Amino acid sequence: MTVVNTPASFSSASLSPSAAMSANPAAASPPLKEAALRRPPPATAMPEPQQPPQPPKRKRRYFPGPLTTKQWLYLIFPQTLGAAILDGGANFAIAYAMYHRQTLIEVWPIQHNTIAGDMAVTTFIQGILTFVIVSGMVHRDMRIGGIDPFPSPWPYAPSEKEPAQAGAERSSTPSPTRWRTAADAWFCGSDLHDIFSFSVGWGEWFHRLLRTVLEGALLSAVYFLLLWPIGIAIVAPIWDGRNMAGGWASECIKLVYGAVLGLIMSPVCAMIAMGSEDAVGRRWVRLLEEGEGGPRYSPPPAQQQAQGVVPAQPQQQEEQLAEQVKVIQPEREHVTPEQAGVEQLERAPEREQEGILPPPPPAESAPSEPPAQAQAQHPQPPEPAQE
């Protein structure tokens, strides 16, 4: 057995307090033990306060959606292609009536049947009529149920800035967001565009007509700045300084210009009407009343029973149970009533165990009394004496 001598220098006295206490726990002094016990727990990270849930920000929609197939077809065929054909044909007929007897037709001179001036006037007159007629017809179609409005108002561009920041901007230079919001608020459709609803008074009808004409004029100014320079850039290099009388050039120019204006303006007018706030609000009210997520849904009782919303009446439950019994248990034609009664008595214990029939209540037995006590309680009347 080998004995290892520990040097004197390597003793518990030369160790640090913590090392000495770990090497010899019994030698640790009470203050060190108390200090070790009073050591604070490790610091833990405090949980951050939870922020209340914020409503999702509504994104700006440059195009309404999602649209149904019927809405797409309604916008593409009657409101785009059909409008282009009608506007082009109407402008061709007007140009033929204006120019077929003229001897001098030029692009710029106003005194010589100017084509440039005709295109400018066509933009405003056709634009106002398009906005008035298309808006009224679309509102009528939505009122009679021919087409559904959009699921949300369009155009719709709320300011995404904070109220304080938005209030500070009101006193500063107008920002593009403010102008865009103001334009969207002006063009957002409403029942004021429904000029074909004659259920209102004459004063309200004239107010609607005036408001619709003003909005149509403002929208026509936008299309004038967009379409008229392009038309002049195409026509002027070809016909500037030349006489277009005696041919079909003036009629064709007016036809193409009117068709293009109707092609790009009529669907926008229809979308403004289909995205009107009044029509969209009525649509959601109707959906709530019809039961698509609404608390006020109250379909007929027959429909509720078919969908399993409410239980059937007791008579209907008995009829359904009888039909199920007929399916499960075939009819027995040769069973007499006596045999059926015997079978029910035999199966009574089994049905009680299965919980189908409640157990019969125990019969109350009267206590037996001795004959003498019974006679004492109920004495017999005396017999009459015999003579």
C-alpha positions, 0 to 999 in steps of 0.5 A: 500500500503506497502512502502519499504524503501531502505537503504542508504548503498544500493545505486547506488553510492556503486555499481560498474560502470557496475552495476550502469549503468545497474541499472540506464542507464540514470545515466551512464556517457558519457565516460562509454557509449563511452567505451561500444560502442567502445568495440571490437567485440568478437574474431572469429577463423580465417579460416585455409587456404584450402590446394589444392586437392592432387591426390590420391596415387596409391596403390601397386597392388600385383595382377592385377585387376579387370579382366574380365571373359575372362581374368580369363579363359585365365589365368586359362586354357591355361596359367596355366593348359594347360602349366602344361600339356605341360611342364610335357609331354615334360619333361617326353619325354626328361627324357625317351630319356635321362634315359631309356638306362642308368644303373646308375642314382643317385641324387647327383653324377654329373658323374652318371646322377645326378637328382639334376643337371637335376632339376637345368638345367630344371629350367633355360632352361624351365624358359627361353623358357617359358618366351620367348614363353608365352610372344610372344604368349600373345603379338600376341593374344593382337595384333590380338584382341584375349585378352585385356590387363590389365587396368593398368600396372603390375607389378607397384610399384612406390615409395610412398616417397617424392622426397627429401627423395627418393633422400636422400636414393639414397646416402645411403644404398639401401632400400627394396623399391628401390630394389622392384621398380627396379625389377618391372621396369625390369620385366614390360612388353613392346613391347620388348617381342613381338618376333613374330612380324616380321614387325621390322627389324632383328636388332630390332628382335635380340635385342628383343630376347636378352632382353627377354632371359635375363629377362627370365633367371633372372626370372628363377633364382628366381624360382630356389631359390624357387622350387629347394630346395623344390624338393631336400627336397622331392627327396633326402630322398627317393632316396639318395644313390640308383640307379634309373635306370631300372624304371620310377622314374627318368621320373616321377620326371622330369615330376612332376617337369616340370609340377609344374614349368609350373603351377606357372611360365607360368601364371606369364609370361602371366600376365607380358605380359598382363600388359605391358605398351605399350599394356595398353597404346594402350588399353586406346587410343582405348577406347578413340577413341571408345567413352568410355569417350574420347573427340575424339569420332566421331561415324558414323552419322547414329549411332549418330542419333540413339543415339540422339547425333545429330539432324536428317536431315530436310527430316528425320524430315518431314518424322517423323512428317508425321508418327506422324500425321498419328498416331495421326490423322487418315486418312479421305478418303471422304474429298474433297480439298474444304472441307479441305480448308474451315476447314483450314480457320475456324481453322486459328484463333484457330491455331494463338492463340495456336501459331501454325501459325503466325498472318497475317501481316496487309494489308497496306491501301493507303490514300484516295485522293479527286477526284479533287486532284487526277486529279490534280496530274494525269492530263488526256491527252487532247482529239483530236479535232473533225473536 
